[in-house]
Amino acid sequence: MNAATIDFETRSAFDLRRGGSWGYAEHESTEIMCLAVRMPDGFEFLWHPEYPSVGIEETGWEELGQFFEYVIRGGLIEAHNAQFERAIWTYVGTKRLGWPVVKGNQWRCSAAVAATHAIPRSLAGAADALGLDQIKDDKGARIMKRISKPRLPVKADLSYIALKLWDDASRWKEVGKPKDMWVLKQLYGHLPGVESMNPWHENLDDLRMLFDYCQQDVRTEHALSVRLGDLAGDELSLWQLDQNMNARGVQIDLPLVDKAIELADICGDESNARLHTLTDGAVRTCNQRDAFLNWINGRGGPKLKDTQKATIEKAVKNPKWDEKAREALQIRLDQAKSSVKKYPAMKMVTNSDGRARGLLAYHGADTGRWAGRLIQPQNFPRGTADGPIDVLCDTIMTGDREEIEFLYGPTMEALASALRGALVAGPEYELICSDYSSIEARGTFWITGDREALKVFDQGKDIYKDMATLIYGVPYDDVTKDQRQVGKQAILGLGYQMGWEKFRDTCASYGIDMDDEMAQKVVQTYRRAHHPVRSFWYDVEKYAIEAVQSRRAMKFGKLDMYLADDFFKIQLPSGRCLSYFEPRVERVVSKWQDDEMEETHERSIKENWSVEKCDAEGLKTKRQLTFMGVNSQSKKFLRQSTYGGKLTENIVQGLSRDIMAAAMLRLDATGVYHPILTVHDEVIAEVSPGDGSVEDFENQLTILPDWAEGFPVEADGGWRGQRYRK
């Protein structure tokens, strides 16, 4: 790729992890410590400002000027996690230092490319996975972490300040005890000698090592780019749209956020006081885990092992607890609502113009789907409050808890329900939104060739009710609401080879009680009714294993499978590929054995027999596909296995994402709709009043790309308004 590679090292009193790249870049304390550049012709240079405290002069200004000329000519700039570099360049470089503007289409990102190959997004992780010669400097990274934040005051600093302010006790009372030197410098910079206090961890050796570290990062980034290449075609366009969406951001209703935080704090204080009274002082606050467990386990009811939400939810329904215990459990449950904690997070990530930026991660999942960042809009609660979101938010703004609880129930529940409403249209805009209807279920039947299921969509029937007729043996028009709910969970949950035990537990999480026999019946009914789906699980696994083992390209239905370098690729009908790094085919003990071998098989599992010992005992083995990937739970890059149902899930979710991605590019190209967010299968955009319509918006979503002919796509639930809602 013919691009300049860059890397910034910065420092700030702002919390990057909590506030995100854009809030960090805008903060007044944020400074560029150095910029390393590798030009397309291989020329490297480093620019940094002067550091008078340690006698380091500014360097690289002439080369920086030449680089600016390259930027003005439209030259491409590549960075690892380019969103950060873009934010720093925009807020610090351009707005404060007068650097030239870098247009959105000039940026490239090696982290985004790494994500499309399903290897770690971090520079160190990606370099290590690929075994690059130019690896990230761990020692330099540690030094960076130390010098990028203001230093804590030492005893001498505090002593000096205390002496100077001995007669100004009111000042101390006003601001409280300063926690770091940045605050001290801002508050007391007028005092003699305080201005000279250095708030940063600065010394000559560390700075020189930092400069080397920055240049090493650029070399590693370039090596990664050479190995993986660049995004191309629609994926490049989509990443650029993603970056523009993150840069545009979402308007936040800060008055509502402030009022919600105020009400949540009041509720928290009341709950703490009530819990303290209930427990006779044994538990002072709802956050005291060990104290709460000791008290509750001493009440004579069932013993609790932890205070996880699921544990408390189950415990509070148990009639064996006495009245005090049940109330204490309910208080603990109410105050554990993580969703309400999103209000302070919203305030933290909002820039000075009232917009929260950087809320999306391109290719956040291996399937290509977006992931949420910072306030995590993907896991906003659905909420329990009835009625229009505007009325709910207006009621919360009154601060009248009596009215809130009369209309909507407990205050904390109302706050959770109003969370979506804190995302609003920007000035002179409206929000417009629609959702794809059961796109994964439709994608499952389309890719597997389940024609009977596709007919249900063609006839305009409800696929969930149709499934319920098979489960319960009742006519379509006689399906009850509860029966339809079971049919819905079957359609949504069983297409990826889910077993009956997990299905039973999944239904329980949605409030559907189901015994073992019924769960088994539902699974069997689904698999009989949707035999093409069941066959697809085993066939896609077989073809994937053969492609890896034989190292030959395989074609299976609408899919192509092949090896490319160290990657196993499944090419989707869209042309985009799912990637599996360093694939292997390994032999493992089969889960299923003949009846006469059941006892021996159970022993083999319990004692963790090797494949060789299983062979000697006559136990079945099977081939299993494994690969290196980021574990969804531990977030570690390690070897993991897959199977037919999981491969099917990856493929279907990839297809669904590609249909939505094509629609988002199409919406953006109209110039009428400005996408700002995607939540699962939902697209949210800003539109000027009077422009566009919900009908046209949904039509844009359902236009099929040429490769998706016959896909039964549908968008519904569209709306237009000032506040985000579900």
N, C-alpha and C positions, 0 to 999 in steps of 0.2 A: 504494500500500500504506500502510495506516494504522499506521506503526511509527516509533519513535524511531531515528534513525541515530547510531551512536557510533563513536569511534575512540580507541584507547589509543596513547600513546607511552611506551615503557618503556626501562629500561636494566638490564643484568645482566652479571656476569662469566661467565655460562653461555653456551655455544656453541649458539645457537638452531638453526643449520643442521644440526648433527650430532645434537643432542639432542631436537629437536622442541618443539612448543608447550607440552606438558604438563610435560616435564622443566624447561624454561625457567621456566615459571610457578611451579613448586614450589621452585626454587632460592632459598636464603636471601638471595642478593645482589640478586634481582630487585625492582625498584621501579617504581611507576607515576609517570612524569614529568608526565603530564597526561592528561585525558580531555575530548574535545570531544563535544558532544551537540547534535543537532538534533531538537527535539520534533516530533510529528506536525503541530502547528499552525504550524510554521515558526520557533518561538523557538529561538535558538541560545545556548549558553553554553559556557564553558571552566572546568574545575576543575583546579587543580594545587596540590601542597603548597608549603610555603615552601622557599626556597633561601637559607639564612642567609649562605652564602659570598659571594653577590653582591647581597644585600639585597632579595630578592624575597619578598613575603609571600604566604601562602596566599590563594587567591581562588576564588570560585564555590561556597562551601560551602552557602549558602542555596538556590541553584538546584539543587545536587546533592541536597539533602534533598527538594525537590519531585519531582525525577526518581525518587528512591527510592520515593516514594509511588506514582508511576506504575507502577514495577516491581512493587510489592506488589499492586497492583490487577490484575496480569496483563497489563500492556501489552507489546506486541511490541517487540523490539529487533533492529535490523538492523545488520550490520557486514560489511565486506569481508574474507573469510576469517574467518568468525565463530568457527571453532574456536579461534583464538588469543585472541580477545576473551573467549570463554567460559572458557578456561583461566586467563587473567589475572584475570577477575572471580572465579572460584572460589577460586583459591589465594591471591591477593594481596588482592582486594577483600573477599570474604566471610570467609576464614579468618584474615586478619591485621588487616583494617581494620573488620570488623564490618558490612560492607554486606549488604543483603538478598539472599537466594538468588534467582537467576533460573532458572526451570524450563526444561527442555529444549525444550518446545513454544513457548516465548516467543521463541526465537532465529530469525532469518532471515539469509541470506547472499547478498550480491550477487555474490560470486565464483562461487558454485555456479550461479547463474542465468546468468552469463557463460559458464561451461563448457557448459551445455546448449545455448547458441547457437553453440558452437564458435568463440568468440573468446578472446583471451588471458585467463587467470585473474587476472593482475596488474591492479591498479587502473589504473596508468599505461597498460598495454597495451590494456585494454578501453576506456578513455576515448579514447585516441588512435585506435583502430580505428573507434569510433563518431563521432569528430569532435565530442565534447562540448565545450561552452563552458567548463565547469568542469573543467579539466584538472589532473592531479597536479603538484605543485610539485617539480621536479627538484632545485633548489637546496636546498630544505628537506630532501629525501631524503638528500642528501650530508651535510648538517649532522647529521641524525639518526644516520647511520652512524658519524660521528665521536664523538658524545657518548653513544652508547648502550653503549659498552664502557669499562671502566676504562682510564685513561691509563697509558702506560708511564712508569716513573720517569725523572726527569731526573737529570743528573749531581749536582746539589746534594742531591737526596734520597738518593742512594746514598752520597754522601760523609758525610752526617749519620748515616745508619744505621751505616756502617762505623766511624765514630768512637765511637758509642755502644756498639758490640759488639766493640771492639778486643780486649777481654780475655775475650771469650766465643766463642772459636774453635770450641768444641765445638757451639755452637748452629748456626753456619754449616754445620758438617759434617753435622749432623743433618738440616737442612731443605734444604740445597743453596742455591745462589744464587737469591734471589727474582726472579721474572720480571716481575712487575707490581706496581703500587702496592696493588691489592686484597690480594694476599698479604702484602705488607709491613705493611699496616695491621692485618691479622688477627694476624700473628705478633708484631708489636712495638708494638702499640697502647698498652702500658703505659709505653713510654718517653716522657719529656717532649718535647712538640712533635710527635711522630709522629701523634698523634690528629688534629691540626689539618691534616695533609696531605690534600689533596683528591684522591681516587682517580679523579675524573671530569673530563672536559673541560667544565668549567662556566664560562660567562661570560654577562654580561647580554645582549649582542646575540644570541648563539647561542640562548639560551633563549627570547627573545622571538620569534625567527624560527621556532623549534620549535613554539611555541604557534600561530603563524599557519599553519604547515604542517599541524598536526593539524586545525585548523578547516577548512582548504582540503580536506583529505582527506574530511571529512564531507560537504562540499558536493558533491564529485565523486561520492562514493558515492550520495548522494541523486539526483543527476542520472542516474547509471547505473540506479538503481532505477526512476525515472520512465520511462526509455527502454525498459527490458526487462521491467518488471513483476516478479512473484514466481513462484516455483514453485507449482504447484497440484495438487490431487487426490493421486493415488498418488505423484507425484514429490516433493511436499512431505513426505508421510509417509515416503518412502524416505530422503530427505535427513536427516530427524529421526532415523530409525533408524540411519543411518550415523554421525551425530554421537554418538548414545548408545553405539554400538559402539566408536567411538574414545575416548569418555570412560571406558567400562568397561575397555577394554584387554585385554591377554592376559598371563597369568601367565608369568614367566620363571624357569626353574630356574637361579638364579644360582650355586649351587655347581658345577653342571655347566659353566656358562659360564666360571667362574674356572679350573676344571681344564683345560678345552679351551684357554684362552688360555695357561696355563702350559705345556702340552704343545706347543702350536704354537710358542711361544718357544724351547723346548728344541730342537725339530726345526729351527727356523730357524737357531739358533746352530750346530748340527751341520752343516747344509747349507752355511752360509757358510764354516765351517772346511774342509770337504771340497772345496768349489769353490776356495778359496784354495790348497789343496794341489795339486789337479788342474792348475790354471793356473800353477803355480810363482809365485804371488804376483801375477799379472797382474790377477786379479779378486778383490777382497776380500769382496764380498757379492753376493747374488743380485739386488740392486736396482740394481747398476751396469750400466746398459744399454750405454753406449758402450764401456766396458772389455770387457764380455762379447762384443759384436759384433766388436771388434778382435781379440780372442783367437780366437774361433770361426772367423772368416773367414780366419785365418792358418793353419788346420789342413789346408788343401788340399781340403776338401770343397766342396759347393755354397755359394755366397755367400748370406748372409742379409741382407735389407734392414731388418728390424726384429725386435723380440722379442715381437711379439704372440702370444697363446696359439695361434691357428690356425697361425701360421708355425712355432712351435716344435713343435707336435703333428705337423705334416707332416715337419719336418726330422728328428725323432727316429726316424722310421720308415725314413729313407733309409740304405741299407746302405753308402753311399760314405763315411760318417764313420768315423774310427778309434774305438777303444774309449773313449779319454779324452773325445773330443768327444761321443760318445753319452751317456756318463755325465753330463757337464756339462749337456747339453741336457735330460736327464731331471731333474736337480736343479733347473734353472731352471723347468721345467714344473711340478714338484711344489710349489715355493714360490710359484708364481704363482696358486695357487688362491684366487680372490677370495672364494669362499664361506666359507672359514675366517675371513676378515676380518670376517664378520658377527658373530662372537662379541664382539669389543670394541664393535661397534656396539650389540648387545643390551644390554650393560652400561651404555653411555652413555645409552640412551633409557629405561631402567627407573626408575620412580619409587620412592619410599621404601617403598611397600607391595608391591614386587616385581612390579608390572605395567607393561608397556610400552604406551603409549597413542599415538594418532594415527598408526596404521600404514596407514590407508586413505585414499584420495582419491576422494571421490564424483565420478562422471562424469570419471574420470581420462583416459579416451579419448573421442574424438568420438562413438563409438558408444554411449556411456553406461556402458561397463564401468568397474569400479573399477581404480585403479592403486595400486601399493604405495608406501609412503613409509618413510623411515628405514632399517629393516633389509630392506626390499623382500621380503616373504614370497612374492611372485609369482615370483621367480626363485631360490628355494631349489633346490639341486641334488637330483635324485632319489636320488643315492647309489648306491654299488656294494656295500655290505655286506649280507650275507645274514642272515636271522634276525630275531627280534623287536627292535624299537627299544629296549624296556626293558632287555634284556640288553646290548645295545650300549652304552647310556648308563651302566649299572652298571659295565661293564668299563672304560670310560673314567674313571669316578670313582675306580677303584683307582689310576690313575696308572701302572700296570704296563705299560710299553711292550712288553715281551717277550710278555705275554699278549695285548695288543691286536693286535700284528702277527701273532701265531700264529693268532688267530681271524679277523681282519678285513683283514690285509694292512697296507700302509704306514699309519703313524699319521695322516698328513694326510688320507688317503682315509677313514679311519675317522671322523675329526673332521667331514669334510664330510658323511658319511652320517648322523651323529648330529645335524646341525643342526636338523632338524625337531623332534627330541626335546627340544630346549631350550624349546619352547613347551609348557606344561603347563596342566592344569586348576587353577583357583584352589582355595583351601581349601574343603572341603565341597562340591566340584563334581567332575564328570567331563566329559570332552570327548565330543562325539558329532559324527560327520561322515559325509558321503556326497558322491558326485560324479555329475554328469550324464554319461551315457554317449553319447559321440559327438554331442553336441547340435548342433554346427555342421553336421556332415554331414546330420543329420536335418532341421535347419532349411533347408539348401540345397534338399533334395529337396521339402520341404513348400511353400516359397514359390515354387519354380519349377514345381510341379505335375508332378514326375517320378513318375508313378504306379507304374511298374515298380519303381523303387527303393524306394518306400514299401511295396510288397508284400513285399520282402525282410524289412523290419522286422516287418510284420504276421505273417509266417510264423515269426518267431523265429530267423531265420538270421543269420549273421555277415556283415555287409555287406562287410567286408574280404576274407573268403574268397570271397564271391560275385564281387567284382571280380577276384580272382586267377584264378578259373576262366575269365574272359573274356580275361585277359592271356596266360595260359599254355595255354589250351585243355585243361584237365584237369578231371575230375569234382570236384564240391564236396568229397567226402570224401577225395580224394587230394591236396588242397592241402597243401603243406609249410609249415613255420614260416617259412622264408625267403620263400616265395612269398606267404604272407599278409602279411608285412611290406611287400612291394612294393605289394600291394593296398591296405594301410592308408595308405601314403604317397600313393597315387593318389587315394583317397577324400578324404583330409584336405587334399591340396595342390592338386588340379586343378580344384576347384569354383569357383575365382576367376580363371579364364582364365590360369593359369600356363603358360608355354611350356616346351618340352622341355629347353632348356639349364638353366633355373632348377630344373626338376624333377630333372634329373640331379645338380645340385650339392646340392640339398636332400637327396636320397637319400644322397649321399656323407657329409653331415654326420651321418647316422644309421648310418654304417658299411656302407651298401649300395653296392657297386661296380656301376656301370651304364655301358655304352658308349653312344655317341650314338644308334646305331641302335635299341637297346632303349628308350632314353628317348623317342624319337620314336614308337615303337610303342605304348608305354603311354599317351602323351598322345592319340594317335589313337583308341585303343581306348576310353578314357574318354569322349571327345567323341561317338563313335558310340553308345555304350551309354546315355549320358545326354544325348540331344539336347535335351530340354526345358531342361536347365541351360544348354547352349550357346546356345540361342535366347534365353534370359532375358538373357544378357549384352548382346546386341546390342539387344534390345527395350527394356531398362531405360535404356540409354544414349540411345536414340532418343527415348523419351518424356521423359526429363530435359531433353535439349537442346530439344525442342519446347516444353516448359513454360516454359523460360527465354526462348527466342527469341520466342515468341508472347505471353508473359505471360498465358497462359490456364491454368487448372487442368486437370490431366490425370489420368485414372484408368487404372492399369495393374495388372490382376489384383487383388491384395489391397492395393495401394498407392495413395495419393493424392499428387500432386505439385502444388505451387503456389508462387507468390512471395508473400512477406509482408514488407513494408518492404524492407530490403536483404538479405533472406535467401531462399534457395531451400530449400524444405522438402519432405522425403519423409516422409509420415505413415505410420507402420507400423500393422499391424492392431491393435496395443495402444492406438493413439491418440497415442502419443508420436512426436515428430518428430526426424529427423536434420536438422541445419542446415548450410548452406553459405553463407558470407558473401560478399556482392558477387559473385554468379555472372556469368560471361560465356561467350558462345559464340564461339570463335575458330577461324579456319581454319589448319590446319597441313598440312605435307606428309604424305601418306599413307605408311604403312610399306610397303604392298604396291603394286607396280606391274606392268604387263604385262612379259612376258619381254624384248620388244624394247627396253624402256626401262630395263632393269636397270643398264646401265653409266652412263647419264645420271643415274639415280636415286642410285646410289652416290656419284657426283660431287657431286650436290646436297647430300647429307648431309655429305660431307667438307668442302665449301666453305660450308656453312651458308646456302644460298640462301634468299631471301625467298619468301613465298607468291606475290608478283607475278612474280618471275622463273620460278618453277615453272609458273605459268599460261602465261607466254610460251613455255616449252619444252614445254608439253603434259603436264606431270606431274600426277598425281592429287593432289587435296587433300581433306581431310575436316574435318568440324566436330568441335570438341573443347570439352568443358565445363571451365572453369577457375573457381577460387574463391580467396578469401583464407583461409588457415588456418595453424595452427602446424605447421611442418615437424617430422616425427618424429625426424629426425636432428639438424638444427641448432637446433631449438627456437625458430627465428625465425618471426615472423608474415609470411608472404609468399604470393605468388600461386603456385598449384600446379594441376596438371591431374588429371583423373580419367577413368575409362573404365568400360565395362560390368562387367568382372570386379571392379574395385575397389568400384564401387557395390553389386554383389551381396554382396561381403564385408562392407561396412558394414551392409547391410540384415540379413544373416543374423546377424552378431554382435550387432546391436541387438535382434533377436528373441530370441536366446538369453539376452541380459541381461535382457530384460523378463520372460521366463518365470521366471528365477531370482529376480528382484526381487520378483515377486508371491509366490513361495514364501517368501522371507525375511520379508516382511511377515506372511504367514500363520503362520509359525513363531513369530515374536515375539508375535503376538496370542494364541497358546495360553497364554502365561504359564509354560509348562513349559520351552521351549527359548529360550535367550538367545544369539542370534547374536553372535559376537565377531570373526569374520573370514571373508572370502571370498577364495579363491585360484583364479583362473581360473574353472572351472565347478564348484568345490567350495565347500560351505558348512560352516563349523565353528561349533558352538555349545557353551555350557556348560549342563549339566543336573544337577539334584540326584540323588544316588544313589537308585535305586528309581523315579524318575519317567521317563516316556517310554520309548521303545524305538527301536532302529535301524529296525525295520520301520515304525513309525509315522512316524519322521523321514523316511524315504524316500517314504512315501505322501504326506506333506505336500509334498515336493518335486515330485511328479509329478501333483498335482491341476492340471488345465489351466484357465486363465482362459477365459471364454466366447469371446473372440476367437481362441483358439488351437485351435479344434475340429479334430480330425484330426491334430494335431501328434504324431508318434510319440515322445513323451518317455519316458525311462527313467532311473532312478537306480540305481546299484549301487556295490559296494565299500564299503558302509557299515560303520562300526566304532564302538566305544565304549571309552574307556580314559583313562588319565591323561596320556599324551604324544601330541602330534601326530605323525602318521605318514602316509605315502602308501600 
